[in-house]
């Protein structure tokens, strides 16, 4: 097993989702800057990032209620 895989296993699900949304936003920014006419791709990236962020918030709210 590689070091990267071991590090991912030690992260909580919320941490993994936070990493995913960070990467989605990086790609979204790159596409917006380099390919501004790719409206559908930009929209899909925005939507994916928003969905992941909403799940992170939901998980944090559940933890706060416990």
FITORMI-848975 format. One record per atom (N, C-alpha, C, CB): x, y, z; residue number from 1; residue in one letter. Coordinates in Angstrom, 3 decimals. Last residue first. Glycine has a CB too. Example, Ala and Ser with C-alpha at 12.3 -4.5 7.8 and 13.67 -1.06 7.14 Angstrom:
BEGIN
- u  v  w  n  res
- 12.850  -2.250  7.080  2  s
- 13.670  -1.060  7.140  2  s
- 12.900  0.030  7.870  2  s
- 14.084  -0.598  5.725  2  s
- 13.190  -5.690  7.800  1  a
- 12.300  -4.500  7.800  1  a
- 13.200  -3.300  7.800  1  a
- 11.308  -4.473  9.046  1  a
***
This chain:
BEGIN
- u  v  w  n  res
- -24.849  15.192  18.260  66  x
- -24.617  13.976  19.047  66  x
- -23.945  14.297  20.361  66  x
- -23.769  12.981  18.263  66  x
- -24.957  17.502  16.873  65  x
- -26.183  17.092  17.564  65  x
- -25.965  15.890  18.460  65  x
- -27.267  16.782  16.561  65  x
- -22.531  17.673  15.599  64  x
- -22.837  18.655  16.629  64  x
- -24.055  18.277  17.446  64  x
- -23.048  20.003  16.008  64  x
- -22.777  15.680  13.703  63  x
- -21.798  15.508  14.781  63  x
- -22.086  16.471  15.932  63  x
- -20.367  15.728  14.251  63  x
- -24.699  16.866  12.062  62  x
- -25.020  15.623  12.761  62  x
- -24.060  15.401  13.920  62  x
- -24.971  14.429  11.794  62  x
- -23.225  19.038  11.084  61  x
- -24.407  19.278  11.896  61  x
- -24.806  18.038  12.695  61  x
- -25.562  19.723  11.014  61  x
- -21.300  17.678  9.605  60  x
- -20.876  18.473  10.749  60  x
- -22.053  18.782  11.667  60  x
- -20.218  19.768  10.280  60  x
- -22.882  16.543  7.606  59  x
- -22.138  15.669  8.514  59  x
- -21.707  16.429  9.773  59  x
- -20.906  15.080  7.801  59  x
- -23.788  18.855  6.328  58  x
- -24.764  17.945  6.948  58  x
- -24.070  17.049  7.975  58  x
- -25.472  17.078  5.866  58  x
- -21.358  19.877  5.345  57  x
- -22.118  20.639  6.337  57  x
- -23.124  19.755  7.069  57  x
- -22.843  21.807  5.668  57  x
- -20.751  17.838  3.511  56  x
- -19.835  18.143  4.613  56  x
- -20.584  18.880  5.713  56  x
- -18.632  18.984  4.117  56  x
- -22.913  18.122  1.762  55  x
- -22.760  16.876  2.529  55  x
- -21.818  17.086  3.711  55  x
- -22.232  15.739  1.623  55  x
- -22.363  20.632  0.674  54  x
- -23.600  20.436  1.443  54  x
- -23.513  19.171  2.293  54  x
- -24.820  20.357  0.499  54  x
- -19.996  20.018  -0.702  53  x
- -19.965  20.968  0.414  53  x
- -21.216  20.810  1.292  53  x
- -19.860  22.424  -0.116  53  x
- -20.999  18.312  -2.679  52  x
- -20.021  17.798  -1.711  52  x
- -19.986  18.709  -0.488  52  x
- -18.605  17.690  -2.352  52  x
- -22.674  20.125  -4.044  51  x
- -23.224  18.908  -3.434  51  x
- -22.286  18.337  -2.370  51  x
- -23.492  17.851  -4.512  51  x
- -20.831  22.053  -4.935  50  x
- -21.905  22.441  -4.018  50  x
- -22.501  21.228  -3.309  50  x
- -23.001  23.192  -4.774  50  x
- -19.280  20.494  -6.687  49  x
- -18.682  21.116  -5.509  49  x
- -19.719  21.500  -4.473  49  x
- -17.893  22.334  -5.909  49  x
- -21.251  19.864  -8.606  48  x
- -20.576  18.800  -7.850  48  x
- -19.953  19.360  -6.576  48  x
- -19.494  18.119  -8.715  48  x
- -21.873  22.459  -9.558  47  x
- -22.907  21.640  -8.927  47  x
- -22.283  20.524  -8.076  47  x
- -23.835  21.035  -9.999  47  x
- -19.404  23.201  -10.674  46  x
- -20.018  23.989  -9.592  46  x
- -21.029  23.155  -8.818  46  x
- -20.701  25.247  -10.160  46  x
- -19.176  21.220  -12.646  45  x
- -18.182  21.302  -11.568  45  x
- -18.732  22.092  -10.384  45  x
- -16.880  21.953  -12.079  45  x
- -21.374  21.882  -14.249  44  x
- -21.314  20.564  -13.606  44  x
- -20.313  20.562  -12.449  44  x
- -20.933  19.480  -14.634  44  x
- -20.634  24.478  -15.120  43  x
- -21.858  24.278  -14.336  43  x
- -21.827  22.943  -13.582  43  x
- -23.093  24.334  -15.255  43  x
- -18.357  23.865  -16.592  42  x
- -18.246  24.745  -15.423  42  x
- -19.455  24.550  -14.517  42  x
- -18.128  26.231  -15.856  42  x
- -19.490  22.324  -18.616  41  x
- -18.493  21.726  -17.723  41  x
- -18.367  22.546  -16.451  41  x
- -17.123  21.617  -18.424  41  x
- -21.173  24.246  -19.824  40  x
- -21.740  23.025  -19.247  40  x
- -20.776  22.381  -18.261  40  x
- -22.098  22.029  -20.350  40  x
- -19.362  26.267  -20.720  39  x
- -20.381  26.546  -19.704  39  x
- -20.935  25.304  -19.037  39  x
- -21.503  27.308  -20.315  39  x
- -16.777  26.841  -21.956  38  x
- -17.251  25.503  -21.567  38  x
- -18.275  25.612  -20.439  38  x
- -16.062  24.606  -21.127  38  x
- -15.654  29.272  -22.395  37  x
- -16.811  28.919  -23.226  37  x
- -17.371  27.531  -22.903  37  x
- -16.425  28.980  -24.694  37  x
- -13.356  29.425  -20.834  36  x
- -14.575  30.086  -20.345  36  x
- -15.821  29.761  -21.168  36  x
- -14.368  31.577  -20.335  36  x
- -10.896  27.873  -20.280  35  x
- -11.935  27.476  -21.235  35  x
- -13.279  28.100  -20.842  35  x
- -12.054  25.927  -21.301  35  x
- -9.239  28.999  -18.333  34  x
- -8.669  28.550  -19.610  34  x
- -9.701  28.227  -20.686  34  x
- -7.828  27.343  -19.377  34  x
- -10.888  29.785  -16.156  33  x
- -9.836  30.661  -16.662  33  x
- -9.393  30.287  -18.078  33  x
- -8.645  30.622  -15.728  33  x
- -12.636  27.618  -15.782  32  x
- -13.182  28.968  -15.970  32  x
- -12.149  29.906  -16.579  32  x
- -13.674  29.534  -14.638  32  x
- -10.783  25.548  -15.396  31  x
- -11.648  25.516  -16.574  31  x
- -12.208  26.917  -16.843  31  x
- -12.804  24.491  -16.382  31  x
- -9.658  26.383  -12.943  30  x
- -8.807  26.184  -14.107  30  x
- -9.642  26.220  -15.397  30  x
- -8.047  24.846  -13.993  30  x
- -11.907  26.350  -11.265  29  x
- -11.207  27.611  -11.528  29  x
- -10.341  27.518  -12.778  29  x
- -10.345  27.999  -10.328  29  x
- -12.465  23.562  -11.351  28  x
- -13.463  24.539  -11.791  28  x
- -12.783  25.863  -12.140  28  x
- -14.539  24.755  -10.694  28  x
- -10.180  22.538  -10.162  27  x
- -10.454  22.224  -11.565  27  x
- -11.462  23.223  -12.126  27  x
- -10.983  20.771  -11.714  27  x
- -10.557  23.613  -7.581  26  x
- -9.333  23.914  -8.337  26  x
- -9.558  23.671  -9.825  26  x
- -8.148  23.056  -7.828  26  x
- -12.997  22.456  -6.832  25  x
- -12.916  23.909  -7.006  25  x
- -11.662  24.318  -7.792  25  x
- -12.925  24.604  -5.638  25  x
- -12.199  19.772  -6.668  24  x
- -13.252  20.165  -7.616  24  x
- -13.162  21.660  -7.891  24  x
- -14.661  19.799  -7.067  24  x
- -10.366  19.942  -4.547  23  x
- -9.912  19.564  -5.887  23  x
- -10.933  19.942  -6.955  23  x
- -9.632  18.066  -5.945  23  x
- -12.125  20.641  -2.487  22  x
- -10.992  21.509  -2.814  22  x
- -10.494  21.217  -4.224  22  x
- -9.849  21.324  -1.792  22  x
- -13.764  18.412  -2.423  21  x
- -14.346  19.695  -2.840  21  x
- -13.243  20.694  -3.173  21  x
- -15.267  20.266  -1.733  21  x
- -11.895  16.472  -1.543  20  x
- -12.562  16.333  -2.837  20  x
- -13.114  17.677  -3.311  20  x
- -13.694  15.296  -2.748  20  x
- -11.282  17.420  0.990  19  x
- -10.218  17.322  -0.016  19  x
- -10.819  17.234  -1.421  19  x
- -9.318  16.090  0.262  19  x
- -13.773  17.101  2.138  18  x
- -13.190  18.445  2.058  18  x
- -12.073  18.469  1.020  18  x
- -12.652  18.895  3.440  18  x
- -14.020  14.331  2.055  17  x
- -14.924  15.146  1.244  17  x
- -14.381  16.564  1.087  17  x
- -16.326  15.183  1.874  17  x
- -12.037  13.668  3.904  16  x
- -11.918  13.198  2.530  16  x
- -12.813  14.017  1.601  16  x
- -12.278  11.707  2.441  16  x
- -13.119  14.824  6.189  15  x
- -11.834  15.302  5.683  15  x
- -11.632  14.886  4.227  15  x
- -10.686  14.767  6.551  15  x
- -15.421  13.275  6.488  14  x
- -15.555  14.714  6.252  14  x
- -14.258  15.300  5.705  14  x
- -15.953  15.435  7.547  14  x
- -14.300  10.730  7.008  13  x
- -15.072  10.959  5.784  13  x
- -15.226  12.447  5.465  13  x
- -16.447  10.319  5.910  13  x
- -10.919  11.261  8.218  12  x
- -12.341  11.030  8.435  12  x
- -13.076  11.229  7.106  12  x
- -12.906  11.985  9.541  12  x
- -7.896  9.597  7.302  11  x
- -8.757  10.768  7.293  11  x
- -10.198  10.364  7.553  11  x
- -8.642  11.514  5.962  11  x
- -6.560  7.265  7.031  10  x
- -6.537  7.866  8.354  10  x
- -7.435  9.100  8.434  10  x
- -5.115  8.233  8.731  10  x
- -6.724  6.687  4.354  9  x
- -7.459  5.830  5.278  9  x
- -7.522  6.440  6.675  9  x
- -6.815  4.449  5.341  9  x
- -4.979  8.572  3.268  8  x
- -6.407  8.694  3.013  8  x
- -7.214  7.863  3.989  8  x
- -6.727  8.280  1.591  8  x
- -2.535  7.523  4.110  7  x
- -2.965  8.815  4.625  7  x
- -4.465  8.997  4.417  7  x
- -2.186  9.953  3.947  7  x
- -2.437  5.181  2.622  6  x
- -2.467  5.094  4.079  6  x
- -2.959  6.400  4.675  6  x
- -1.078  4.746  4.633  6  x
- -2.275  6.250  0.038  5  x
- -3.442  5.457  0.423  5  x
- -3.552  5.344  1.934  5  x
- -3.372  4.065  -0.202  5  x
- 0.253  7.491  0.189  4  x
- -0.947  8.280  -0.071  4  x
- -2.207  7.542  0.326  4  x
- -1.018  8.659  -1.529  4  x
- 1.978  5.307  0.483  3  x
- 1.822  6.258  1.586  3  x
- 0.557  7.101  1.417  3  x
- 3.052  7.171  1.680  3  x
- 0.516  2.255  -0.792  2  x
- 1.340  3.445  -0.878  2  x
- 1.064  4.378  0.291  2  x
- 1.100  4.163  -2.198  2  x
- 0.847  -1.174  0.000  1  x
- 0.000  0.000  0.000  1  x
- 0.892  1.237  0.000  1  x
- -0.964  -0.002  1.221  1  x
***
